[in-house]
Amino acid sequence: MIDESMGALPARGVAAERVLGEVRELRGLDRPTHGGRLFAYVYDPGVAGLDELAAAAYAESAHVNGLDPTAFPSLLAMENALVGAAARVLGGGPGTSAPEVVGSVTSGGTESLILAVKTARDARPEIDTPRIVVPASAHAAFAKAAHYLRVEIDSVPIDPETLRPAVADVAAAIRPDTVLVVCSAPSYAHGVVDPVTQIAEVAAAAGVRCHVDACFGGWTLPYLRRLGEPVPAFDFAVPGVTSISVDLHKYAYAPKGVSVLLHRDPALRAPQYFAYADWPGYTMINPVISSTRSGGPIAAAYATLRHLGDDGYLELTRRTRDAVQVLADAVRGVDGLRLITEPESTVVCFTGTDSGPDLFVLVDELAARGWHTQPQLTYAGLPRSVHLTVTAAVAPRAAEFAADLAEAVAAAAVAGPVTLPPELLALAGALSPEALTGDLVAGLAAGLGLGVVGGPDSGAGGGLPERMAPVNTLLDAAPPALRERLLVEFVSLLQRPSY
Ligand SMILES: Cc1ncc(COP(=O)(O)O)c(C=O)c1O
């Protein structure tokens, strides 16, 4: 039904029904966003009617512009309501030790983190080369922030057992030019909570801001604690925590495009704003990176929070916690696999034992059985691993996982590990990133069976082969800088206009 030759701008407009049919057909190329079988990228509460409600609220406000809160007070009201809710969930607001918490709604975790770094940087204009202290387990968005903002990173290694930074190492990394110390609650890769109390203490002692990245788990940890789980202190109840980010499009189950960045008080937030009056148009006052902002995501998040309510989130977290336990038991029950760490939030992360299967082959075998997990590459002494972000929709499916996992492990053992030509592996280990050309990557991609949009092997969405293990094995053999270059070249090959 999709007429690719016509592109997005046909000579004559196409009927609404047909266009919608095209979108639906394209969506058929995607991994399943619902149903609890995709363990990354999506967050599904499995609540009937919620999507429809969020979509209706989205549509209601899609054309509203967050550029000017005085023109669109509806958006300001919803944004303030979301910030208030996030502050309360994270230990701030009236009656707490952080009664003056303020914040902004951003488009996502990365934007919140870039803004947290920008705010800290701009609070110290006297520093020529601002630096931030970042544990190696922190999200890649801090590296992006540093890159965009010309801030230097002082990386703190994590202990391979606890997967956390040592507080003494964090303290030692703080210098006179440090503008921010970062910690995760929890980290994405392994779902572990950093020692926030101690890190915030050393930051405060040095007079430095401390940001807690709770983008991933900020909406589940408080509920896990209420369910009796031993969640360490990580929020505004901790003295020295100056800002916290939490993504509503993750465990608050709002549609994509909403995160909240909170500051302990208005003075801490002040450098976040950008204002510009020195041109002939309107005076631009932006609290966040975007200027024009759609009201859609904010209204959808507002509707989601109000509909689910505090009791709804408690119940969804209970289901998620139970699913985590079932999945972790499934891993414990299979020879050849071991948990990287005991789950302490909503992540199950496992690796192979010496006699275990090739994890990348296992990931493919699981995908063949309808379970889409996320492979994580070898990094700084940590073995390759498999990551599962667990959401409430997994709960009804979780019991099916154990049998499929055992079967997939057996199938991976029969298939044996990926063996790439030794010269290819040697190349991956030795090639300098600068030596990589687009042509070389295109050749590599073709050799590994990766179709490229517009190329002879491409499907409608351009393509990945069913078996990703050879690709992951090659990336695994490459150092991080080469992984980056390889994937940039590959993605840029995918991003070609279709005319
Ligand atoms: C801990 C953490 N911080 C930040 C982010 C970035 O969020 P986003 O993808 O919404 O930009 C993520 C995303 O997974 C995350 O897990």
The ligand as a MOL file (V3000), in Angstrom:
LIG
                    3D

  0  0  0     0  0            999 V3000
M  V30 BEGIN CTAB
M  V30 COUNTS 16 16 0 0 0
M  V30 BEGIN ATOM
M  V30 1 C 19.4830 7.1580 33.7880 0
M  V30 2 C 19.0970 7.8040 32.4970 0
M  V30 3 N 19.3550 9.1110 32.3010 0
M  V30 4 C 19.0450 9.7420 31.1600 0
M  V30 5 C 18.4410 9.0700 30.1230 0
M  V30 6 C 18.1600 9.7910 28.8250 0
M  V30 7 O 16.8020 9.8660 28.5870 0
M  V30 8 P 16.1840 10.1950 27.1550 0
M  V30 9 O 16.4060 8.9860 26.3000 0
M  V30 10 O 14.7470 10.4580 27.4760 0
M  V30 11 O 16.8570 11.3990 26.6050 0
M  V30 12 C 18.1390 7.7090 30.2760 0
M  V30 13 C 17.5150 6.9430 29.1890 0
M  V30 14 O 17.4090 5.7400 29.2340 0
M  V30 15 C 18.4710 7.0620 31.4890 0
M  V30 16 O 18.2340 5.7570 31.6850 0
M  V30 END ATOM
M  V30 BEGIN BOND
M  V30 1 1 1 2
M  V30 2 1 2 3
M  V30 3 2 2 15
M  V30 4 2 3 4
M  V30 5 1 4 5
M  V30 6 1 5 6
M  V30 7 2 5 12
M  V30 8 1 6 7
M  V30 9 1 7 8
M  V30 10 2 8 9
M  V30 11 1 8 10
M  V30 12 1 8 11
M  V30 13 1 12 13
M  V30 14 1 12 15
M  V30 15 2 13 14
M  V30 16 1 15 16
M  V30 END BOND
M  V30 END CTAB
M  END
